Amino acid sequence: MVDFPGNCRTTAMGIMPHKDIDKALELAMSLDVPFWPQLPHVSYYEDMYAQASQNFPGIIIDLKNQKISFNSAKFAAELPGYSEKMADDATFTLNDVYSTCYHRFLSMDLNKYPAIRGQVIGPVSFGFKVFDENNVPIIYNDNVRTILYDFISRKINVQDAELKKKNKHAFVWLDEPGLGWVFSGLSGYDDIIAKREYNDFLKSLSSPGALHLCANVNLPYLLSMGIKLLSFDAYQIEIMPKGYAAAIAGFIKNDGIIAWGIVPTDSTSMSNVNPQMLSELVRNYWSVVAANSDVTVKQIAQQALLAPARCCLKNMGQVGAFNEPPTKDKNYALHPEESLVEQAFEYLKTISQNLKDEFGLALNSD
């Protein structure tokens, strides 16, 4: 089980649009459950796929064209050396090239927070996104996929151990938009195969499984994967289907935590909402679940985290100004995407306080 109560605490996606490293860290640390930021506008290595690829055999990172790919011959040549290094945790930890913030985050006083969080791209998403020399996603290569699942498992376990040295309630979630793609009729790696292999994968993790999806979601499917924490874009649902109630209630009664991504991070949506409206929206979701199951709205709130709906990065595959040095200029002018994220964080804190007050959770959130 996840060993801390949700109590409408705040967290957010790891990916942030900032180029100012200090500002990104400051924002991340301002939430109840802070995280280390991923900054793909600082370096292409921090693209979530490129970042996770560090030390995976066969990977090619093209900085000039900001592209990650896989070569089968390179994989075969590098696999023996990789196998020899698998017992060394250093093979699976992030270095300063692949993350400007990770070790800075670990150097901070993190024990005072109720929990802290890390993230790694999930194996399904990585496998769908990275193509080989024949322009085929590596998810379809059985041998490579087996190595990939094990590789991501080891990355999560090493990161989890490093974070738990700083906070015993640390956890690592898997960014898995790919689990929204397995339902496509064109996918040769479908929801049935994915669920079977994910169950085995989750058993290899040293901590309870946690998933995050910004993509369209099938909540009953995801909640039945064997995970203990699910983060998803709740804002996009608009109306909670009654058919989801039983799955959500069962997950909550089994001590699962749901992070409700309720604050939009696009300018159009943000111009049409305010914290009170978003507080009412998420509470309406919970009321539908309570009305169609045997859990109360307060039980849902107690097992809830709150987050922005998405990371607010446009053209994710094209971002990453790796040749631009990070700035520490305190007069640095915010990019519109940065301003949107900062506004979303402020909305999020207000919504959290509204709901903590309503359900009497404020005193239980320290």
N, C-alpha and C positions, 0 to 999 in steps of 0.2 A: 504494500500500500504506500501511497504518498504520505510522508510522515509529518505533514503540517496542514492545518486547516486553511481553506481558501479564504473565507470570510470577506469576499469582495475586494481582496487586495489587487494591486495593479502590477502588471508587467507588460512587456511589449516584444515585438519581433526583434531579432538580433540585427537584421539588415537596416542600416540607416543611411540617408542620403548625404550626410555631412562630410565635409573635407577637414573641418577643424576637429582634430582628435580630442582635444581637451573638452570641447563643447559636447561632443557625442558622449563621452564618458560621464560628464556632469549630468546630462539628461538621463542616461541609463541608471545612474546612481540615485536619481530623484524618485524612482518608483519603489514600491514596497518590496518587490522581488526584482532586484537589479540583474543585469546581464552584461556580458562583454560585447560591445558593438562590432559588427562586420561593416566595413566601409569601402564598398567597391568603387566609390568615386575617388578614393585615395590611391588604390592600387587594384589592378585587375586580378591579382592574386587573391583578393578578398571577395571576388565573385564567389557565391556559395558553392558552386561546382568546382571551380579552380582551387578554392581553399581546401576543400575536402580531399582533393586529389593528391596532396603532398605525399610522396613515396609510394603511390600505387603504381605497379609495374605497367608499362606500355603507354603511359600518358604523355601527351605532347601539349604544352601550353604555348600558344602563339601570342606573345604580348602585343606585337604590332597590330595584328588583326583582332585581338581580344577574342580568342577562340580556344577552346579546349577540345582535344580529339584523342583517339586511341589507335595504336598501331599494333597489329597482332604479332608481327615479327619482333618488335621491340618488347612486347609483353613476354614472349617466349625467352628472349635473351635475358631479360631482367628478373624473371620469376625465381631462378635459383638463388640469386643474391638476396632478393626480398625474403625468401623462405628462411635464409640464414639469420636475418635480422628481426624475425617476427617475435622472438622472445624478449627483445629490447623495447621497453616502453617508449624510448626516444624516437623510435620509428613512427610512432602514432601521435606524438604530441605536436602542437603547432609551433613553428619557429617564428621569429620576428618578421621574416619575409612574407609569410602567408597571413600574418595577423599583426597589425600595429597596436592592437588594444589588449589582446589576450593576457600577455604577461604583465602589462600595466594593471589590468584588472586584478590579477592574482597578487599583486604587490600591495593592494589596498586592504583596509580593515573591513572585512566582509562578515565577520562573526556577529555583528550587531543586527543584521537583517534577519527576518523570519525564515528566509530561504534565498538562495541565489541560483542563477540559471545559466547554462551554456546551450550550445546548439551545434548540430552537424547535419548536413544534407543526408537524407535517407537513401538507402540502396536502390529502391525502386525509382525514385526521381533521378538519381545519378545515372542509373542504367538506361533510362529512357532518353536522357539528355545528351549523353556522350556517344558519339558515333565512331565506328571503326573506319578503316581505309576504304571499305566498300559502301560507305554511307548507311550502315546498318547499326541501330542502337545496340550497345553491348548487353542490354538486358536479355537479348535473344540468344546470346552465346552461353550455353549451360556451364561450361568450364569457367569462363570469366565471371559469370554471375555468382557462382559458388565462392570464388575468391573475394568478390566484391562484398557480399554479405558478411563474410568473416572480417574483412578489412574494416568496414564501417563499425562492426561490433567492437573491435579492438580500439578504434578511435574513441568511441563513446565511453568505453570502460576506463581508458586512460584519462580522458578529460574529466569524467565523473570523479575519479580518485583524486585528481589534482584540485578540483573544486571543493571536494569534501574536506580537504585539509584546511580550507578557509571557512567552511560553514557546513555543519553536519547535515543540514537539510538541502544541500545542493542537489540539483537534478539537471539532466541534459535532455532537451527535446530534439526530435528528428523533424527537420523540415521536409515534408513529403507531399508536394503537389502531385507527384506521380500516382498517388493512391486515388486521385480523382480521374486519372486517365485510364485505369484498368477496366473501366466499364465501356470503353469505346469498342464498337463492333469491329474496328479495324486493328485492334490491339491483339497481337499474338501472345501477349502475357496478360492474362485476364484476371478478374477479381478472385476467382477460385484458386488459381495457382498462387497469386500474390498472398492471399490470406493464409494458405498452408505454409508457405515459406516464411512468412512474417511471424507466424506463431513459433516456428523453430528459432528464428532470429532473435525474437524477444527473450527466449529462454537463455540465450547466451549473454544477456546483459547483466551487469552487476547491480543495476538499480531498476526500479519499476519503469516500464516503457512509457514514453511520452511522445505524442505526435502533435505536429502543427501543420495545418493546411490553410493556405489562402485561397485555394481553388474551390470550385463548387464541391459540396460535400454530400455524402450519403451517411448521415449520422448513425443509423442503426448498424450499418456495415463497419464503420470505423470503431464504434464503441464495443463491437464484438471481437475485435482483433486481439484482445488479451492485454491491452494497455491499461494504465492507471491514470493517465492525464491526457486530455485532448484539448488542443487549442485550435479554434477555427474562426473564419470570418462569419460571425453571426449577423452582422448588419445586412448582408446581402439577402438573408432569408425573407425578411420583411414580415412574413406571417409564419408562425411555428406550426408545422403540420401536426395534427393530432396523432397521426401514426408514429411519430417519433417519441411520443411520451413514454411508452413502456421501456424502450431502450435506454432513454435518458434516466428514468427512475431507477432501473435496475443497476445502471452504472454508478449512480450516486449512492444507492444502498450498499453497494460493494466498496464504498469508500473512495470511489473515483472522483477526480477533480476535473471540472470543465472550465477552460479559459474562454470566456465569451468575448470575441473580437467585435466590440460594439461601436467603436468610434471610427467613422470613415476617414480616409486620408487623401481623398481626391477633392479638388477645389469645388467642383460642382455640388457634391453631396454636403461638404462642410458648410457651404453657404446657405444650405436649407435646413440645418439642424442646430440644436443647442443642447447643453448638458441635460436639461430637464426632459426634453423630448426623447433623448437617448436613454435616460434612466427609465422612462415609462416604457420604451420599446423593449428593453431587456426584461423588465418586470412583466410585461405582457407575455413574452415567451415563457417565462417561468410559470405564469398563471395557467397557461394552456397545458403545460406539462402536469402541474398539480391537479388541475381539473380532470385530467384523463389518466391519473395514476394514483398510487398510494403514498406519494411523498408530498410534503408541504412546500410552499414557496420559500419559507425560511430555511428548510433543509437544503434546497437548491442553492440559496444564497450562501449558506455556510460552506458548501462544496464548490464555490465559484471563485475564479480569478477573473479580472477584467483587463482588456487589452485593446489597442487599436485594431481595426479590422485587417489592415494590411501594412506592408512595410513602406509604402509610398516611394517606390522607385519605378520610373518609366523606362521602357526599353532595357530590361534587366540584362539581356544578352549583349548589350552594346555599351554599358557603363564601364567606368574604370579608367580614369585619367592617370595611368600609372607613371607618366612622365612629369606630373605636376606635384611639387613638394607640398606636404601638408602644412597648413598655416597655423600659426599661433597668434595671429593678429587679433586683438580683442575688438578691433573696429571692423572686423571681417563682415561683409554684407551677406546676409543669409540668402541662399537660393530659394526660390518659391517652394520647392519640395521640402527644404529644411524648415521653413516657416510653418508649413502645413503639419509636419510631424510635431513640432513644438506646440502648436495650437492643439493638436490631438491629445498630446500628453496632458495639457492643462484641462481639457474637457474630461479626460479619463479620471484625473484626480478628483474633480468635482462630482462626477457620477459615482465614483467609489465612496466618497464621503456621504453622498445622498443615501445610498443603499445601506451603508454601515449604520447610519443613523436610523433609518427606517426599520431595520431588522435587529437593532441592538447589538451590532457586531463590533462597534468601535473599541469597546473595552477588551475585546478578545483578539485584537489585531496587532498587538505590540509584539 
